[in-house]
Amino acid sequence: MPLLAETITPFDWQRLLWSADAPPLFLLEVAFRCLITYLLTLAALRITGRRGVRQLSLFELSIILALGSASGDAMFYHDVALSHIVVVFAVVMLLYVLLNRLTERAPGFSDWLEGKPVKLVADGALVHEALRNQNLTHKELFGELRQQQVEHLGQVRMAYIEATGQISAFFYEDEDVRPGLPILPELRENPLSVIGQAGTYACSECGHVETLAPTPALACPVCRCDKWLPTRTGRRVA
């Protein structure tokens, strides 16, 4: 076992409360560093616009994380010059502005950098392959839809995952609502592999709807799942 260069005394209050490498007056410098870096962070956020965290693209979120790391180091490391941090903020924000201009003029570059909307629900059923490619679980998608007062997929005409990660949904008119896969947690607990009563059922995996007669086992023709749930037909109440 390698020996430590210095012997460390546990619960050494002098070491815990103060620094062996800096005098107590250095705390005033730490406070000053916090003030400067906090103001720089506010300026950077002001440039990115009035967006919440859920509305940030991957590119914008990476900028915030990078600036957070840079500002954190500058707050209390005595050997990090504030002028260096100012340059970091200036360069990163300049890149942000330039890339924003580029994404406005080159949609293909924007799609590569930030991603593009992907359809996850079409005509009341899941686009199974798209959902899998987005690494999005049923639980996550259904949770987002429930926040928009969706009870079953038959109420949803189309739904997209945006580049920001938000779910945008478009709904059927009340008279056009069709039987669909229930997405309420208590209705999804016991999917059926044996159909004992004739009726309309939805595949528990992709939402494909079939009118089924009693049968001991049946695979979904879309995703090959053999679990089914009775469909729901209620109208959406916003």
DAHUTA-V973978 format. One record per residue. N is the residue number from 1. RES is the residue in three letters. PHI is phi in whole degrees, 0 to 359 (none if undefined). BURIAL is b if it has 9 or more other ideal C-beta (glycine too) atoms within 8 Angstrom, else e. Layout:
((N,RES,PHI,BURIAL) (N,RES,PHI,BURIAL))
//
This chain:
((1,MET,none,e) (2,PRO,292,e) (3,LEU,275,e) (4,LEU,288,e) (5,ALA,297,e) (6,GLU,230,e) (7,THR,283,e) (8,ILE,259,e) (9,THR,268,e) (10,PRO,299,e) (11,PHE,54,e) (12,ASP,280,e) (13,TRP,297,e) (14,GLN,298,e) (15,ARG,286,b) (16,LEU,291,e) (17,LEU,271,e) (18,TRP,236,e) (19,SER,250,e) (20,ALA,289,e) (21,ASP,262,e) (22,ALA,218,e) (23,PRO,286,e) (24,PRO,304,e) (25,LEU,297,e) (26,PHE,298,b) (27,LEU,299,e) (28,LEU,295,e) (29,GLU,294,b) (30,VAL,300,b) (31,ALA,299,e) (32,PHE,295,e) (33,ARG,298,b) (34,CYS,299,b) (35,LEU,299,e) (36,ILE,296,b) (37,THR,291,b) (38,TYR,295,b) (39,LEU,295,e) (40,LEU,296,b) (41,THR,295,b) (42,LEU,300,e) (43,ALA,297,b) (44,ALA,296,b) (45,LEU,294,e) (46,ARG,295,e) (47,ILE,291,b) (48,THR,288,b) (49,GLY,96,e) (50,ARG,272,e) (51,ARG,236,e) (52,GLY,276,e) (53,VAL,299,e) (54,ARG,292,e) (55,GLN,265,e) (56,LEU,285,b) (57,SER,284,b) (58,LEU,300,b) (59,PHE,296,b) (60,GLU,292,b) (61,LEU,296,b) (62,SER,296,e) (63,ILE,295,b) (64,ILE,298,b) (65,LEU,295,e) (66,ALA,295,b) (67,LEU,292,b) (68,GLY,297,b) (69,SER,296,e) (70,ALA,296,b) (71,SER,290,b) (72,GLY,297,e) (73,ASP,298,b) (74,ALA,289,b) (75,MET,289,b) (76,PHE,224,e) (77,TYR,274,e) (78,HIS,291,e) (79,ASP,266,e) (80,VAL,257,b) (81,ALA,285,e) (82,LEU,296,b) (83,SER,297,e) (84,HIS,296,b) (85,ILE,293,b) (86,VAL,300,b) (87,VAL,295,e) (88,VAL,302,b) (89,PHE,298,b) (90,ALA,297,e) (91,VAL,293,e) (92,VAL,296,b) (93,MET,290,b) (94,LEU,296,e) (95,LEU,299,b) (96,TYR,299,b) (97,VAL,296,b) (98,LEU,295,e) (99,LEU,291,b) (100,ASN,298,e) (101,ARG,298,e) (102,LEU,293,b) (103,THR,293,b) (104,GLU,292,e) (105,ARG,268,e) (106,ALA,230,e) (107,PRO,303,e) (108,GLY,297,e) (109,PHE,294,b) (110,SER,298,b) (111,ASP,297,b) (112,TRP,291,e) (113,LEU,282,b) (114,GLU,250,b) (115,GLY,88,e) (116,LYS,229,e) (117,PRO,301,e) (118,VAL,233,b) (119,LYS,284,b) (120,LEU,250,b) (121,VAL,230,b) (122,ALA,223,e) (123,ASP,54,e) (124,GLY,81,b) (125,ALA,223,b) (126,LEU,287,b) (127,VAL,274,b) (128,HIS,303,b) (129,GLU,295,e) (130,ALA,295,b) (131,LEU,299,b) (132,ARG,292,e) (133,ASN,293,e) (134,GLN,273,b) (135,ASN,53,e) (136,LEU,250,e) (137,THR,273,e) (138,HIS,303,e) (139,LYS,300,e) (140,GLU,292,e) (141,LEU,296,b) (142,PHE,295,b) (143,GLY,298,e) (144,GLU,294,b) (145,LEU,292,b) (146,ARG,297,b) (147,GLN,291,e) (148,GLN,256,e) (149,GLN,62,e) (150,VAL,267,b) (151,GLU,260,b) (152,HIS,209,b) (153,LEU,291,b) (154,GLY,295,b) (155,GLN,274,b) (156,VAL,254,b) (157,ARG,280,e) (158,MET,210,b) (159,ALA,215,b) (160,TYR,236,b) (161,ILE,263,b) (162,GLU,278,b) (163,ALA,299,b) (164,THR,278,e) (165,GLY,94,e) (166,GLN,283,b) (167,ILE,257,b) (168,SER,254,e) (169,ALA,238,b) (170,PHE,236,e) (171,PHE,247,b) (172,TYR,286,b) (173,GLU,296,e) (174,ASP,307,e) (175,GLU,286,e) (176,ASP,257,e) (177,VAL,301,b) (178,ARG,244,b) (179,PRO,302,b) (180,GLY,210,b) (181,LEU,294,b) (182,PRO,292,b) (183,ILE,241,b) (184,LEU,285,b) (185,PRO,305,e) (186,GLU,291,e) (187,LEU,272,b) (188,ARG,254,b) (189,GLU,288,e) (190,ASN,231,e) (191,PRO,295,e) (192,LEU,257,b) (193,SER,257,e) (194,VAL,243,e) (195,ILE,270,b) (196,GLY,265,e) (197,GLN,223,e) (198,ALA,297,e) (199,GLY,169,e) (200,THR,260,b) (201,TYR,232,b) (202,ALA,241,b) (203,CYS,299,b) (204,SER,289,b) (205,GLU,266,b) (206,CYS,244,b) (207,GLY,86,b) (208,HIS,299,b) (209,VAL,256,b) (210,GLU,224,b) (211,THR,268,e) (212,LEU,244,b) (213,ALA,270,e) (214,PRO,306,e) (215,THR,206,e) (216,PRO,287,e) (217,ALA,198,e) (218,LEU,206,b) (219,ALA,268,e) (220,CYS,295,b) (221,PRO,290,e) (222,VAL,267,b) (223,CYS,241,b) (224,ARG,70,e) (225,CYS,289,b) (226,ASP,247,b) (227,LYS,249,b) (228,TRP,231,b) (229,LEU,228,b) (230,PRO,300,b) (231,THR,286,b) (232,ARG,246,b) (233,THR,230,b) (234,GLY,295,e) (235,ARG,279,e) (236,ARG,282,b) (237,VAL,249,e) (238,ALA,283,e))
//
